[in-house]
Amino acid sequence: MTSSIYEIILGFITAFVVVVLAIPQIIRFAVRFRLYDLPDERKSHVEIVPALGGIALSGGLFLSMLLWTPGPDMDQVKYLLGAMMILFLVGAKDDIDPVSPLVKLSAQLLAGLILCHLAGVRLTSLYGLLGIYELDYVPSLVVSVFTILVITNSFNLIDGINGLLGLISSVALLCFGGWFYLAGHVGMAIVAFSTLGGIIAFLKYNLTPAQIFMGDTGSLLVGVVCSICALQFIELSAGLPAASAYKIESAPVVAAGLLLLPLMDTLRVFVMRVLKGQSPLHPDRRHMHHILIRTGLSHISASLLLMSVSVILSVFFLTCHQLPTSLLMIIILGAALLFAALLEVLYAKQQL
């Protein structure tokens, strides 16, 4: 365990240093070739800002995983890197020259299949959630790929104001990474903490006034890492003996609680669009960060507020994981409905 903590720390430091050193070079490159994220009516910024920060984040994570992942975990890591590389390529292409939603979805499906079929990152059971236990291979594959798509796109969609994606994902990655380390899963801990190190370095350049944005390259990468962590958290916890101090009861509900804000906001926005007769993919300014900004909060104030809510939810679900699954389900649904209702009230007032 002692040597593993050094590998985790080195992974964190490697990603941090790569991002810190690479971002200024990427900013200069983007300015030289006019690769900007231009403001429009759907965005919350009014300045012209480079949007290639995800390239540095990806480089830092890939290098950390290759350098510090223990040998026994490398078989899985090569497939994780393959899936991440697909999202990196389509994200970078979209940041430079926008691609169609169908192309992005196809890339995410391919990455999801690689993760679930080849890397083995999939749910083999729902562990009593909704009364479902063991899953056959095909249902397991479908549920797992769908989960990866939902989580990845949820994080992609909250990347709308300075610092928000980085702060919200940092809370989740700290919780997942800490649990992986304590439970003895060093490879996954390196993935989580290396991503965290890159994000913390990136926040130096992304907090108001933002010098660079993550772009789809970064938001897709962060989203897929969080989805991998969530699925592995659920599966690896189930594999621990009942007497283990780190076995998480109701792991699927706890994982959803750690990711509740992006999941809730995406579902709320999609449902409201459908109720209005629009496509769930119809772009608008209904997301939680848009609503908070229109109340007069600054980007950093809104991001810190939502991060604080995420911290409170994460602490609650991790410390109360032994509560009955049905009770935790009621709590998570109640919290999601309450927060969604508050956002809709604010949104309705803003339309008057």
Secondary structure, 3 states (H helix, E strand, C coil): CHHHHHHHHHHHHHHHHHHHHHHHHHHHHHHHCCCEECCCCCCCCCCCEECCHHHHHHHHHHHHHHHHCCHHHHHHHHHHHHHHHHHHHHHHHHHHCCCCHHHHHHHHHHHHHHHHHHCCCCCCECCCHHHCCECCHHHHHHHHHHHHHHHHHHHHHCCCCCCHHHHHHHHHHHHHHHHHHHCCCHHHHHHHHHHHHHHHHHHHHHCCCCCCCCHHHHHHHHHHHHHHHHHHHHHHHHCCCCCCCCCCCCHHHHHHHHCHHHHHHHHHHHHHHHHCCCCCCCCCCCCHHHHHHHCCCCHHHHHHHHHHHHHHHHHHHHHCCCCCHHHHHHHHHHHHHHHHHHHHHHHHHHHC
